[in-house]
Amino acid sequence: MSVAEKFSELKERIEQADREIRQAAAQSDAELKGAVDKARKSADEHAAELRAKSKESSDETKRQWLEAQSKWDEHIKHLRTQMDAKKAELDADRAIENAYEDETDAMDAIDYASSAVAEAEYAVLTALRSEKRAEELKHAVQHS
């Protein structure tokens, strides 16, 4: 799979998540809980896949991605600990505060994802440029 195809796959995943979020907004609490559980399981699976892929290589770029993944895992662990604790609270005033905090956490996650998409775009374009330059140099060498 090329880097451009991989980036398109990311776009499709974002569009799928957007559809699921819009559908969930109109669901009952029980249905919404199921959607939350499904999204958490999917996020855990994707994180595990990313960790497995990152561990396959030991070069500097992969090390940096492992470090970023580790920091992200810690952030997710912290958020989930907070979210799990919030689920146990029934107080209406606290529920309103929790909703605000959860929305803030969601906004932070979206900002992180947006930054990750920008970095992915930069990496894809850099890879495409490198491939093109390599082909041009190969062609120049063959015709000199």
MARDREN-420694 format. One record per atom (N, C-alpha, C): residue in one letter; atom name; x, y, z. Coordinates in Angstrom, 2 decimals, decimal comma. Layout:
! MARDREN-420694
type: A&atom: CA&c1: X&c2: Y&c3: Z
...
END
This chain:
! MARDREN-420694
type: M&atom: N&c1: 0,85&c2: -1,17&c3: 0,00
type: M&atom: CA&c1: 0,00&c2: 0,00&c3: 0,00
type: M&atom: C&c1: 0,90&c2: 1,24&c3: 0,00
type: S&atom: N&c1: 0,61&c2: 2,17&c3: -0,89
type: S&atom: CA&c1: 1,41&c2: 3,39&c3: -0,97
type: S&atom: C&c1: 1,05&c2: 4,34&c3: 0,17
type: V&atom: N&c1: 1,90&c2: 5,32&c3: 0,38
type: V&atom: CA&c1: 1,62&c2: 6,29&c3: 1,44
type: V&atom: C&c1: 0,37&c2: 7,10&c3: 1,12
type: A&atom: N&c1: 0,15&c2: 7,40&c3: -0,14
type: A&atom: CA&c1: -1,05&c2: 8,15&c3: -0,53
type: A&atom: C&c1: -2,30&c2: 7,33&c3: -0,26
type: E&atom: N&c1: -2,25&c2: 6,03&c3: -0,55
type: E&atom: CA&c1: -3,39&c2: 5,15&c3: -0,26
type: E&atom: C&c1: -3,62&c2: 5,04&c3: 1,24
type: K&atom: N&c1: -2,55&c2: 4,96&c3: 2,00
type: K&atom: CA&c1: -2,65&c2: 4,89&c3: 3,45
type: K&atom: C&c1: -3,31&c2: 6,16&c3: 4,00
type: F&atom: N&c1: -2,94&c2: 7,31&c3: 3,46
type: F&atom: CA&c1: -3,54&c2: 8,57&c3: 3,89
type: F&atom: C&c1: -5,02&c2: 8,60&c3: 3,53
type: S&atom: N&c1: -5,38&c2: 8,09&c3: 2,37
type: S&atom: CA&c1: -6,80&c2: 8,02&c3: 1,98
type: S&atom: C&c1: -7,57&c2: 7,10&c3: 2,92
type: E&atom: N&c1: -6,92&c2: 6,04&c3: 3,38
type: E&atom: CA&c1: -7,53&c2: 5,14&c3: 4,35
type: E&atom: C&c1: -7,85&c2: 5,89&c3: 5,65
type: L&atom: N&c1: -6,95&c2: 6,78&c3: 6,05
type: L&atom: CA&c1: -7,17&c2: 7,60&c3: 7,24
type: L&atom: C&c1: -8,41&c2: 8,49&c3: 7,04
type: K&atom: N&c1: -8,52&c2: 9,09&c3: 5,88
type: K&atom: CA&c1: -9,67&c2: 9,94&c3: 5,57
type: K&atom: C&c1: -10,96&c2: 9,14&c3: 5,67
type: E&atom: N&c1: -10,96&c2: 7,94&c3: 5,13
type: E&atom: CA&c1: -12,15&c2: 7,09&c3: 5,20
type: E&atom: C&c1: -12,50&c2: 6,76&c3: 6,66
type: R&atom: N&c1: -11,48&c2: 6,53&c3: 7,48
type: R&atom: CA&c1: -11,73&c2: 6,21&c3: 8,90
type: R&atom: C&c1: -12,32&c2: 7,42&c3: 9,62
type: I&atom: N&c1: -11,84&c2: 8,61&c3: 9,29
type: I&atom: CA&c1: -12,39&c2: 9,83&c3: 9,89
type: I&atom: C&c1: -13,84&c2: 10,02&c3: 9,47
type: E&atom: N&c1: -14,13&c2: 9,78&c3: 8,20
type: E&atom: CA&c1: -15,51&c2: 9,92&c3: 7,72
type: E&atom: C&c1: -16,43&c2: 8,89&c3: 8,39
type: Q&atom: N&c1: -15,93&c2: 7,68&c3: 8,58
type: Q&atom: CA&c1: -16,71&c2: 6,65&c3: 9,27
type: Q&atom: C&c1: -17,00&c2: 7,06&c3: 10,71
type: A&atom: N&c1: -15,99&c2: 7,57&c3: 11,39
type: A&atom: CA&c1: -16,17&c2: 8,02&c3: 12,77
type: A&atom: C&c1: -17,18&c2: 9,17&c3: 12,83
type: D&atom: N&c1: -17,11&c2: 10,07&c3: 11,89
type: D&atom: CA&c1: -18,05&c2: 11,19&c3: 11,84
type: D&atom: C&c1: -19,48&c2: 10,68&c3: 11,69
type: R&atom: N&c1: -19,70&c2: 9,72&c3: 10,80
type: R&atom: CA&c1: -21,05&c2: 9,15&c3: 10,62
type: R&atom: C&c1: -21,54&c2: 8,49&c3: 11,90
type: E&atom: N&c1: -20,66&c2: 7,73&c3: 12,55
type: E&atom: CA&c1: -21,04&c2: 7,03&c3: 13,77
type: E&atom: C&c1: -21,35&c2: 8,01&c3: 14,90
type: I&atom: N&c1: -20,61&c2: 9,08&c3: 15,00
type: I&atom: CA&c1: -20,85&c2: 10,09&c3: 16,03
type: I&atom: C&c1: -22,20&c2: 10,77&c3: 15,79
type: R&atom: N&c1: -22,47&c2: 11,12&c3: 14,55
type: R&atom: CA&c1: -23,75&c2: 11,77&c3: 14,22
type: R&atom: C&c1: -24,93&c2: 10,84&c3: 14,51
type: Q&atom: N&c1: -24,80&c2: 9,56&c3: 14,21
type: Q&atom: CA&c1: -25,86&c2: 8,60&c3: 14,49
type: Q&atom: C&c1: -26,04&c2: 8,43&c3: 16,00
type: A&atom: N&c1: -24,95&c2: 8,36&c3: 16,72
type: A&atom: CA&c1: -25,00&c2: 8,14&c3: 18,17
type: A&atom: C&c1: -25,67&c2: 9,30&c3: 18,89
type: A&atom: N&c1: -25,53&c2: 10,51&c3: 18,35
type: A&atom: CA&c1: -26,11&c2: 11,68&c3: 19,01
type: A&atom: C&c1: -27,62&c2: 11,57&c3: 19,16
type: A&atom: N&c1: -28,26&c2: 10,79&c3: 18,30
type: A&atom: CA&c1: -29,72&c2: 10,64&c3: 18,35
type: A&atom: C&c1: -30,16&c2: 9,38&c3: 19,07
type: Q&atom: N&c1: -29,23&c2: 8,63&c3: 19,64
type: Q&atom: CA&c1: -29,56&c2: 7,36&c3: 20,27
type: Q&atom: C&c1: -29,91&c2: 7,53&c3: 21,74
type: S&atom: N&c1: -30,54&c2: 6,48&c3: 22,26
type: S&atom: CA&c1: -30,86&c2: 6,43&c3: 23,69
type: S&atom: C&c1: -29,57&c2: 6,25&c3: 24,49
type: D&atom: N&c1: -29,68&c2: 6,44&c3: 25,80
type: D&atom: CA&c1: -28,50&c2: 6,29&c3: 26,66
type: D&atom: C&c1: -27,92&c2: 4,89&c3: 26,55
type: A&atom: N&c1: -28,78&c2: 3,87&c3: 26,55
type: A&atom: CA&c1: -28,29&c2: 2,49&c3: 26,47
type: A&atom: C&c1: -27,57&c2: 2,25&c3: 25,13
type: E&atom: N&c1: -28,14&c2: 2,77&c3: 24,04
type: E&atom: CA&c1: -27,51&c2: 2,61&c3: 22,73
type: E&atom: C&c1: -26,19&c2: 3,39&c3: 22,68
type: L&atom: N&c1: -26,21&c2: 4,56&c3: 23,30
type: L&atom: CA&c1: -25,01&c2: 5,38&c3: 23,33
type: L&atom: C&c1: -23,90&c2: 4,70&c3: 24,13
type: K&atom: N&c1: -24,27&c2: 4,04&c3: 25,22
type: K&atom: CA&c1: -23,28&c2: 3,29&c3: 26,01
type: K&atom: C&c1: -22,65&c2: 2,20&c3: 25,15
type: G&atom: N&c1: -23,47&c2: 1,52&c3: 24,36
type: G&atom: CA&c1: -22,93&c2: 0,50&c3: 23,46
type: G&atom: C&c1: -21,96&c2: 1,09&c3: 22,44
type: A&atom: N&c1: -22,31&c2: 2,27&c3: 21,92
type: A&atom: CA&c1: -21,43&c2: 2,94&c3: 20,95
type: A&atom: C&c1: -20,12&c2: 3,35&c3: 21,62
type: V&atom: N&c1: -20,20&c2: 3,82&c3: 22,86
type: V&atom: CA&c1: -18,99&c2: 4,21&c3: 23,60
type: V&atom: C&c1: -18,11&c2: 2,98&c3: 23,82
type: D&atom: N&c1: -18,71&c2: 1,88&c3: 24,25
type: D&atom: CA&c1: -17,94&c2: 0,65&c3: 24,48
type: D&atom: C&c1: -17,28&c2: 0,16&c3: 23,20
type: K&atom: N&c1: -18,03&c2: 0,22&c3: 22,08
type: K&atom: CA&c1: -17,50&c2: -0,21&c3: 20,79
type: K&atom: C&c1: -16,32&c2: 0,69&c3: 20,36
type: A&atom: N&c1: -16,48&c2: 2,01&c3: 20,55
type: A&atom: CA&c1: -15,42&c2: 2,94&c3: 20,17
type: A&atom: C&c1: -14,18&c2: 2,73&c3: 21,02
type: R&atom: N&c1: -14,38&c2: 2,46&c3: 22,31
type: R&atom: CA&c1: -13,23&c2: 2,22&c3: 23,20
type: R&atom: C&c1: -12,49&c2: 0,95&c3: 22,79
type: K&atom: N&c1: -13,24&c2: -0,10&c3: 22,47
type: K&atom: CA&c1: -12,62&c2: -1,35&c3: 22,04
type: K&atom: C&c1: -11,83&c2: -1,12&c3: 20,75
type: S&atom: N&c1: -12,42&c2: -0,39&c3: 19,81
type: S&atom: CA&c1: -11,75&c2: -0,10&c3: 18,55
type: S&atom: C&c1: -10,48&c2: 0,72&c3: 18,78
type: A&atom: N&c1: -10,56&c2: 1,72&c3: 19,65
type: A&atom: CA&c1: -9,39&c2: 2,55&c3: 19,95
type: A&atom: C&c1: -8,28&c2: 1,70&c3: 20,57
type: D&atom: N&c1: -8,66&c2: 0,80&c3: 21,49
type: D&atom: CA&c1: -7,68&c2: -0,09&c3: 22,11
type: D&atom: C&c1: -7,01&c2: -0,98&c3: 21,06
type: E&atom: N&c1: -7,82&c2: -1,51&c3: 20,14
type: E&atom: CA&c1: -7,28&c2: -2,38&c3: 19,10
type: E&atom: C&c1: -6,32&c2: -1,62&c3: 18,19
type: H&atom: N&c1: -6,70&c2: -0,39&c3: 17,79
type: H&atom: CA&c1: -5,83&c2: 0,40&c3: 16,93
type: H&atom: C&c1: -4,54&c2: 0,78&c3: 17,65
type: A&atom: N&c1: -4,63&c2: 1,09&c3: 18,93
type: A&atom: CA&c1: -3,43&c2: 1,42&c3: 19,70
type: A&atom: C&c1: -2,50&c2: 0,21&c3: 19,79
type: A&atom: N&c1: -3,08&c2: -0,97&c3: 19,99
type: A&atom: CA&c1: -2,28&c2: -2,19&c3: 20,07
type: A&atom: C&c1: -1,60&c2: -2,47&c3: 18,73
type: E&atom: N&c1: -2,33&c2: -2,27&c3: 17,63
type: E&atom: CA&c1: -1,75&c2: -2,47&c3: 16,30
type: E&atom: C&c1: -0,60&c2: -1,49&c3: 16,07
type: L&atom: N&c1: -0,79&c2: -0,24&c3: 16,47
type: L&atom: CA&c1: 0,26&c2: 0,76&c3: 16,28
type: L&atom: C&c1: 1,50&c2: 0,41&c3: 17,10
type: R&atom: N&c1: 1,28&c2: -0,03&c3: 18,34
type: R&atom: CA&c1: 2,43&c2: -0,42&c3: 19,17
type: R&atom: C&c1: 3,16&c2: -1,60&c3: 18,54
type: A&atom: N&c1: 2,41&c2: -2,58&c3: 18,02
type: A&atom: CA&c1: 3,04&c2: -3,75&c3: 17,41
type: A&atom: C&c1: 3,85&c2: -3,36&c3: 16,18
type: K&atom: N&c1: 3,29&c2: -2,48&c3: 15,35
type: K&atom: CA&c1: 4,01&c2: -2,04&c3: 14,15
type: K&atom: C&c1: 5,25&c2: -1,24&c3: 14,53
type: S&atom: N&c1: 5,13&c2: -0,40&c3: 15,54
type: S&atom: CA&c1: 6,25&c2: 0,44&c3: 15,95
type: S&atom: C&c1: 7,39&c2: -0,39&c3: 16,50
type: K&atom: N&c1: 7,08&c2: -1,49&c3: 17,15
type: K&atom: CA&c1: 8,11&c2: -2,34&c3: 17,74
type: K&atom: C&c1: 8,87&c2: -3,15&c3: 16,71
type: E&atom: N&c1: 8,33&c2: -3,24&c3: 15,49
type: E&atom: CA&c1: 8,97&c2: -4,04&c3: 14,44
type: E&atom: C&c1: 10,26&c2: -3,40&c3: 13,93
type: S&atom: N&c1: 10,42&c2: -2,13&c3: 14,11
type: S&atom: CA&c1: 11,61&c2: -1,44&c3: 13,59
type: S&atom: C&c1: 12,29&c2: -0,68&c3: 14,71
type: S&atom: N&c1: 13,60&c2: -0,55&c3: 14,61
type: S&atom: CA&c1: 14,34&c2: 0,12&c3: 15,69
type: S&atom: C&c1: 14,99&c2: 1,42&c3: 15,24
type: D&atom: N&c1: 14,67&c2: 1,90&c3: 14,06
type: D&atom: CA&c1: 15,33&c2: 3,14&c3: 13,62
type: D&atom: C&c1: 14,81&c2: 4,34&c3: 14,40
type: E&atom: N&c1: 15,45&c2: 5,47&c3: 14,24
type: E&atom: CA&c1: 15,16&c2: 6,67&c3: 15,03
type: E&atom: C&c1: 13,72&c2: 7,13&c3: 14,87
type: T&atom: N&c1: 13,19&c2: 7,11&c3: 13,65
type: T&atom: CA&c1: 11,81&c2: 7,54&c3: 13,43
type: T&atom: C&c1: 10,85&c2: 6,66&c3: 14,20
type: K&atom: N&c1: 11,07&c2: 5,38&c3: 14,15
type: K&atom: CA&c1: 10,20&c2: 4,45&c3: 14,88
type: K&atom: C&c1: 10,32&c2: 4,67&c3: 16,38
type: R&atom: N&c1: 11,53&c2: 4,97&c3: 16,85
type: R&atom: CA&c1: 11,72&c2: 5,23&c3: 18,27
type: R&atom: C&c1: 10,91&c2: 6,45&c3: 18,69
type: Q&atom: N&c1: 10,93&c2: 7,48&c3: 17,84
type: Q&atom: CA&c1: 10,17&c2: 8,68&c3: 18,15
type: Q&atom: C&c1: 8,68&c2: 8,39&c3: 18,16
type: W&atom: N&c1: 8,21&c2: 7,56&c3: 17,22
type: W&atom: CA&c1: 6,79&c2: 7,20&c3: 17,20
type: W&atom: C&c1: 6,43&c2: 6,38&c3: 18,43
type: L&atom: N&c1: 7,34&c2: 5,50&c3: 18,85
type: L&atom: CA&c1: 7,08&c2: 4,74&c3: 20,08
type: L&atom: C&c1: 6,96&c2: 5,68&c3: 21,28
type: E&atom: N&c1: 7,83&c2: 6,67&c3: 21,32
type: E&atom: CA&c1: 7,79&c2: 7,64&c3: 22,41
type: E&atom: C&c1: 6,47&c2: 8,42&c3: 22,38
type: A&atom: N&c1: 6,07&c2: 8,86&c3: 21,20
type: A&atom: CA&c1: 4,79&c2: 9,58&c3: 21,07
type: A&atom: C&c1: 3,63&c2: 8,67&c3: 21,45
type: Q&atom: N&c1: 3,70&c2: 7,42&c3: 21,03
type: Q&atom: CA&c1: 2,64&c2: 6,46&c3: 21,36
type: Q&atom: C&c1: 2,58&c2: 6,22&c3: 22,86
type: S&atom: N&c1: 3,73&c2: 6,15&c3: 23,50
type: S&atom: CA&c1: 3,77&c2: 5,95&c3: 24,93
type: S&atom: C&c1: 3,12&c2: 7,12&c3: 25,66
type: K&atom: N&c1: 3,46&c2: 8,32&c3: 25,23
type: K&atom: CA&c1: 2,85&c2: 9,51&c3: 25,83
type: K&atom: C&c1: 1,35&c2: 9,52&c3: 25,59
type: W&atom: N&c1: 0,94&c2: 9,15&c3: 24,39
type: W&atom: CA&c1: -0,49&c2: 9,09&c3: 24,07
type: W&atom: C&c1: -1,18&c2: 8,03&c3: 24,92
type: D&atom: N&c1: -0,54&c2: 6,88&c3: 25,09
type: D&atom: CA&c1: -1,12&c2: 5,82&c3: 25,93
type: D&atom: C&c1: -1,33&c2: 6,31&c3: 27,35
type: E&atom: N&c1: -0,34&c2: 7,04&c3: 27,88
type: E&atom: CA&c1: -0,47&c2: 7,59&c3: 29,23
type: E&atom: C&c1: -1,62&c2: 8,59&c3: 29,31
type: H&atom: N&c1: -1,75&c2: 9,42&c3: 28,28
type: H&atom: CA&c1: -2,84&c2: 10,39&c3: 28,22
type: H&atom: C&c1: -4,19&c2: 9,67&c3: 28,19
type: I&atom: N&c1: -4,29&c2: 8,64&c3: 27,35
type: I&atom: CA&c1: -5,53&c2: 7,86&c3: 27,24
type: I&atom: C&c1: -5,83&c2: 7,17&c3: 28,57
type: K&atom: N&c1: -4,82&c2: 6,60&c3: 29,18
type: K&atom: CA&c1: -5,02&c2: 5,93&c3: 30,46
type: K&atom: C&c1: -5,57&c2: 6,90&c3: 31,49
type: H&atom: N&c1: -4,98&c2: 8,10&c3: 31,53
type: H&atom: CA&c1: -5,44&c2: 9,13&c3: 32,46
type: H&atom: C&c1: -6,89&c2: 9,53&c3: 32,16
type: L&atom: N&c1: -7,19&c2: 9,77&c3: 30,88
type: L&atom: CA&c1: -8,55&c2: 10,15&c3: 30,50
type: L&atom: C&c1: -9,55&c2: 9,06&c3: 30,86
type: R&atom: N&c1: -9,19&c2: 7,83&c3: 30,59
type: R&atom: CA&c1: -10,12&c2: 6,73&c3: 30,87
type: R&atom: C&c1: -10,32&c2: 6,52&c3: 32,37
type: T&atom: N&c1: -9,28&c2: 6,72&c3: 33,12
type: T&atom: CA&c1: -9,42&c2: 6,63&c3: 34,57
type: T&atom: C&c1: -10,41&c2: 7,69&c3: 35,05
type: Q&atom: N&c1: -10,26&c2: 8,90&c3: 34,53
type: Q&atom: CA&c1: -11,19&c2: 9,96&c3: 34,88
type: Q&atom: C&c1: -12,61&c2: 9,63&c3: 34,42
type: M&atom: N&c1: -12,73&c2: 9,13&c3: 33,19
type: M&atom: CA&c1: -14,05&c2: 8,81&c3: 32,65
type: M&atom: C&c1: -14,72&c2: 7,69&c3: 33,43
type: D&atom: N&c1: -13,94&c2: 6,68&c3: 33,79
type: D&atom: CA&c1: -14,50&c2: 5,57&c3: 34,57
type: D&atom: C&c1: -14,98&c2: 6,05&c3: 35,93
type: A&atom: N&c1: -14,22&c2: 6,94&c3: 36,55
type: A&atom: CA&c1: -14,61&c2: 7,48&c3: 37,84
type: A&atom: C&c1: -15,89&c2: 8,30&c3: 37,70
type: K&atom: N&c1: -16,00&c2: 9,02&c3: 36,61
type: K&atom: CA&c1: -17,17&c2: 9,86&c3: 36,39
type: K&atom: C&c1: -18,44&c2: 9,03&c3: 36,20
type: K&atom: N&c1: -18,30&c2: 7,86&c3: 35,61
type: K&atom: CA&c1: -19,47&c2: 7,01&c3: 35,37
type: K&atom: C&c1: -20,17&c2: 6,64&c3: 36,67
type: A&atom: N&c1: -19,40&c2: 6,55&c3: 37,75
type: A&atom: CA&c1: -19,96&c2: 6,13&c3: 39,02
type: A&atom: C&c1: -20,72&c2: 7,25&c3: 39,73
type: E&atom: N&c1: -20,53&c2: 8,47&c3: 39,31
type: E&atom: CA&c1: -21,16&c2: 9,60&c3: 39,99
type: E&atom: C&c1: -22,57&c2: 9,83&c3: 39,46
type: L&atom: N&c1: -23,51&c2: 10,09&c3: 40,38
type: L&atom: CA&c1: -24,90&c2: 10,27&c3: 39,98
type: L&atom: C&c1: -25,42&c2: 11,68&c3: 40,24
type: D&atom: N&c1: -24,69&c2: 12,47&c3: 40,96
type: D&atom: CA&c1: -25,12&c2: 13,81&c3: 41,31
type: D&atom: C&c1: -25,35&c2: 14,65&c3: 40,05
type: A&atom: N&c1: -26,49&c2: 15,31&c3: 39,95
type: A&atom: CA&c1: -26,85&c2: 16,06&c3: 38,75
type: A&atom: C&c1: -25,88&c2: 17,21&c3: 38,49
type: D&atom: N&c1: -25,48&c2: 17,93&c3: 39,54
type: D&atom: CA&c1: -24,53&c2: 19,03&c3: 39,35
type: D&atom: C&c1: -23,20&c2: 18,50&c3: 38,83
type: R&atom: N&c1: -22,79&c2: 17,39&c3: 39,39
type: R&atom: CA&c1: -21,53&c2: 16,79&c3: 38,96
type: R&atom: C&c1: -21,65&c2: 16,25&c3: 37,54
type: A&atom: N&c1: -22,83&c2: 15,75&c3: 37,18
type: A&atom: CA&c1: -23,04&c2: 15,24&c3: 35,83
type: A&atom: C&c1: -22,87&c2: 16,36&c3: 34,80
type: I&atom: N&c1: -23,35&c2: 17,55&c3: 35,12
type: I&atom: CA&c1: -23,18&c2: 18,69&c3: 34,21
type: I&atom: C&c1: -21,70&c2: 19,04&c3: 34,09
type: E&atom: N&c1: -21,01&c2: 19,06&c3: 35,22
type: E&atom: CA&c1: -19,57&c2: 19,33&c3: 35,19
type: E&atom: C&c1: -18,83&c2: 18,24&c3: 34,42
type: N&atom: N&c1: -19,23&c2: 16,99&c3: 34,63
type: N&atom: CA&c1: -18,60&c2: 15,87&c3: 33,90
type: N&atom: C&c1: -18,80&c2: 16,02&c3: 32,40
type: A&atom: N&c1: -20,01&c2: 16,42&c3: 32,01
type: A&atom: CA&c1: -20,30&c2: 16,59&c3: 30,58
type: A&atom: C&c1: -19,37&c2: 17,65&c3: 29,99
type: Y&atom: N&c1: -19,17&c2: 18,73&c3: 30,72
type: Y&atom: CA&c1: -18,27&c2: 19,79&c3: 30,26
type: Y&atom: C&c1: -16,83&c2: 19,25&c3: 30,16
type: E&atom: N&c1: -16,39&c2: 18,53&c3: 31,17
type: E&atom: CA&c1: -15,03&c2: 17,98&c3: 31,16
type: E&atom: C&c1: -14,86&c2: 16,96&c3: 30,04
type: D&atom: N&c1: -15,88&c2: 16,11&c3: 29,82
type: D&atom: CA&c1: -15,80&c2: 15,13&c3: 28,75
type: D&atom: C&c1: -15,74&c2: 15,82&c3: 27,39
type: E&atom: N&c1: -16,50&c2: 16,91&c3: 27,24
type: E&atom: CA&c1: -16,46&c2: 17,66&c3: 25,99
type: E&atom: C&c1: -15,07&c2: 18,28&c3: 25,79
type: T&atom: N&c1: -14,51&c2: 18,79&c3: 26,86
type: T&atom: CA&c1: -13,16&c2: 19,35&c3: 26,79
type: T&atom: C&c1: -12,15&c2: 18,27&c3: 26,41
type: D&atom: N&c1: -12,27&c2: 17,09&c3: 27,02
type: D&atom: CA&c1: -11,39&c2: 15,97&c3: 26,68
type: D&atom: C&c1: -11,55&c2: 15,60&c3: 25,20
type: A&atom: N&c1: -12,79&c2: 15,58&c3: 24,72
type: A&atom: CA&c1: -13,04&c2: 15,26&c3: 23,32
type: A&atom: C&c1: -12,40&c2: 16,30&c3: 22,41
type: M&atom: N&c1: -12,53&c2: 17,57&c3: 22,76
type: M&atom: CA&c1: -11,92&c2: 18,64&c3: 21,97
type: M&atom: C&c1: -10,40&c2: 18,49&c3: 21,94
type: D&atom: N&c1: -9,81&c2: 18,16&c3: 23,08
type: D&atom: CA&c1: -8,36&c2: 17,94&c3: 23,13
type: D&atom: C&c1: -7,95&c2: 16,77&c3: 22,23
type: A&atom: N&c1: -8,73&c2: 15,69&c3: 22,28
type: A&atom: CA&c1: -8,42&c2: 14,52&c3: 21,44
type: A&atom: C&c1: -8,54&c2: 14,88&c3: 19,96
type: I&atom: N&c1: -9,55&c2: 15,68&c3: 19,61
type: I&atom: CA&c1: -9,72&c2: 16,12&c3: 18,22
type: I&atom: C&c1: -8,54&c2: 16,99&c3: 17,80
type: D&atom: N&c1: -8,12&c2: 17,91&c3: 18,69
type: D&atom: CA&c1: -6,96&c2: 18,74&c3: 18,37
type: D&atom: C&c1: -5,71&c2: 17,88&c3: 18,15
type: Y&atom: N&c1: -5,51&c2: 16,87&c3: 19,00
type: Y&atom: CA&c1: -4,37&c2: 15,97&c3: 18,86
type: Y&atom: C&c1: -4,45&c2: 15,24&c3: 17,52
type: A&atom: N&c1: -5,66&c2: 14,73&c3: 17,21
type: A&atom: CA&c1: -5,85&c2: 14,00&c3: 15,95
type: A&atom: C&c1: -5,61&c2: 14,92&c3: 14,75
type: S&atom: N&c1: -6,07&c2: 16,16&c3: 14,85
type: S&atom: CA&c1: -5,86&c2: 17,12&c3: 13,77
type: S&atom: C&c1: -4,37&c2: 17,36&c3: 13,54
type: S&atom: N&c1: -3,65&c2: 17,49&c3: 14,63
type: S&atom: CA&c1: -2,20&c2: 17,65&c3: 14,52
type: S&atom: C&c1: -1,57&c2: 16,41&c3: 13,91
type: A&atom: N&c1: -2,05&c2: 15,24&c3: 14,33
type: A&atom: CA&c1: -1,51&c2: 13,98&c3: 13,78
type: A&atom: C&c1: -1,80&c2: 13,89&c3: 12,29
type: V&atom: N&c1: -2,97&c2: 14,33&c3: 11,85
type: V&atom: CA&c1: -3,31&c2: 14,31&c3: 10,43
type: V&atom: C&c1: -2,38&c2: 15,25&c3: 9,66
type: A&atom: N&c1: -2,13&c2: 16,43&c3: 10,21
type: A&atom: CA&c1: -1,21&c2: 17,37&c3: 9,56
type: A&atom: C&c1: 0,18&c2: 16,77&c3: 9,45
type: E&atom: N&c1: 0,64&c2: 16,10&c3: 10,50
type: E&atom: CA&c1: 1,95&c2: 15,46&c3: 10,46
type: E&atom: C&c1: 1,96&c2: 14,32&c3: 9,45
type: A&atom: N&c1: 0,85&c2: 13,58&c3: 9,39
type: A&atom: CA&c1: 0,76&c2: 12,49&c3: 8,41
type: A&atom: C&c1: 0,80&c2: 13,04&c3: 6,99
type: E&atom: N&c1: 0,10&c2: 14,14&c3: 6,75
type: E&atom: CA&c1: 0,12&c2: 14,76&c3: 5,43
type: E&atom: C&c1: 1,55&c2: 15,18&c3: 5,07
type: Y&atom: N&c1: 2,24&c2: 15,81&c3: 6,00
type: Y&atom: CA&c1: 3,62&c2: 16,23&c3: 5,77
type: Y&atom: C&c1: 4,50&c2: 15,01&c3: 5,45
type: A&atom: N&c1: 4,34&c2: 13,94&c3: 6,23
type: A&atom: CA&c1: 5,15&c2: 12,74&c3: 6,02
type: A&atom: C&c1: 4,85&c2: 12,10&c3: 4,67
type: V&atom: N&c1: 3,58&c2: 12,06&c3: 4,29
type: V&atom: CA&c1: 3,20&c2: 11,47&c3: 2,99
type: V&atom: C&c1: 3,80&c2: 12,30&c3: 1,86
type: L&atom: N&c1: 3,65&c2: 13,62&c3: 1,93
type: L&atom: CA&c1: 4,19&c2: 14,47&c3: 0,87
type: L&atom: C&c1: 5,71&c2: 14,38&c3: 0,80
type: T&atom: N&c1: 6,36&c2: 14,29&c3: 1,94
type: T&atom: CA&c1: 7,81&c2: 14,13&c3: 1,97
type: T&atom: C&c1: 8,21&c2: 12,81&c3: 1,32
type: A&atom: N&c1: 7,48&c2: 11,74&c3: 1,64
type: A&atom: CA&c1: 7,78&c2: 10,43&c3: 1,06
type: A&atom: C&c1: 7,56&c2: 10,45&c3: -0,46
type: L&atom: N&c1: 6,48&c2: 11,06&c3: -0,90
type: L&atom: CA&c1: 6,21&c2: 11,15&c3: -2,34
type: L&atom: C&c1: 7,30&c2: 11,94&c3: -3,05
type: R&atom: N&c1: 7,73&c2: 13,05&c3: -2,45
type: R&atom: CA&c1: 8,79&c2: 13,85&c3: -3,04
type: R&atom: C&c1: 10,09&c2: 13,06&c3: -3,10
type: S&atom: N&c1: 10,41&c2: 12,33&c3: -2,03
type: S&atom: CA&c1: 11,63&c2: 11,52&c3: -2,01
type: S&atom: C&c1: 11,58&c2: 10,44&c3: -3,09
type: E&atom: N&c1: 10,43&c2: 9,81&c3: -3,23
type: E&atom: CA&c1: 10,28&c2: 8,78&c3: -4,28
type: E&atom: C&c1: 10,49&c2: 9,39&c3: -5,66
type: K&atom: N&c1: 9,88&c2: 10,55&c3: -5,88
type: K&atom: CA&c1: 10,00&c2: 11,22&c3: -7,17
type: K&atom: C&c1: 11,44&c2: 11,62&c3: -7,45
type: R&atom: N&c1: 12,12&c2: 12,18&c3: -6,45
type: R&atom: CA&c1: 13,52&c2: 12,59&c3: -6,62
type: R&atom: C&c1: 14,41&c2: 11,38&c3: -6,89
type: A&atom: N&c1: 14,14&c2: 10,28&c3: -6,21
type: A&atom: CA&c1: 14,93&c2: 9,06&c3: -6,43
type: A&atom: C&c1: 14,76&c2: 8,56&c3: -7,85
type: E&atom: N&c1: 13,53&c2: 8,59&c3: -8,35
type: E&atom: CA&c1: 13,27&c2: 8,16&c3: -9,73
type: E&atom: C&c1: 13,97&c2: 9,08&c3: -10,73
type: E&atom: N&c1: 13,92&c2: 10,40&c3: -10,46
type: E&atom: CA&c1: 14,59&c2: 11,36&c3: -11,36
type: E&atom: C&c1: 16,10&c2: 11,13&c3: -11,37
type: L&atom: N&c1: 16,68&c2: 10,90&c3: -10,20
type: L&atom: CA&c1: 18,12&c2: 10,64&c3: -10,13
type: L&atom: C&c1: 18,48&c2: 9,33&c3: -10,82
type: K&atom: N&c1: 17,65&c2: 8,33&c3: -10,62
type: K&atom: CA&c1: 17,88&c2: 7,03&c3: -11,28
type: K&atom: C&c1: 17,83&c2: 7,21&c3: -12,79
type: H&atom: N&c1: 16,86&c2: 7,96&c3: -13,26
type: H&atom: CA&c1: 16,72&c2: 8,21&c3: -14,68
type: H&atom: C&c1: 17,91&c2: 9,00&c3: -15,21
type: A&atom: N&c1: 18,37&c2: 10,00&c3: -14,46
type: A&atom: CA&c1: 19,51&c2: 10,80&c3: -14,88
type: A&atom: C&c1: 20,78&c2: 9,97&c3: -14,97
type: V&atom: N&c1: 20,97&c2: 9,08&c3: -14,00
type: V&atom: CA&c1: 22,15&c2: 8,21&c3: -14,00
type: V&atom: C&c1: 22,12&c2: 7,25&c3: -15,18
type: Q&atom: N&c1: 20,96&c2: 6,74&c3: -15,49
type: Q&atom: CA&c1: 20,84&c2: 5,78&c3: -16,59
type: Q&atom: C&c1: 21,08&c2: 6,46&c3: -17,95
type: H&atom: N&c1: 20,82&c2: 7,74&c3: -18,04
type: H&atom: CA&c1: 20,97&c2: 8,43&c3: -19,31
type: H&atom: C&c1: 22,22&c2: 9,30&c3: -19,38
type: S&atom: N&c1: 23,15&c2: 9,06&c3: -18,48
type: S&atom: CA&c1: 24,38&c2: 9,85&c3: -18,54
type: S&atom: C&c1: 25,56&c2: 9,01&c3: -18,94
END
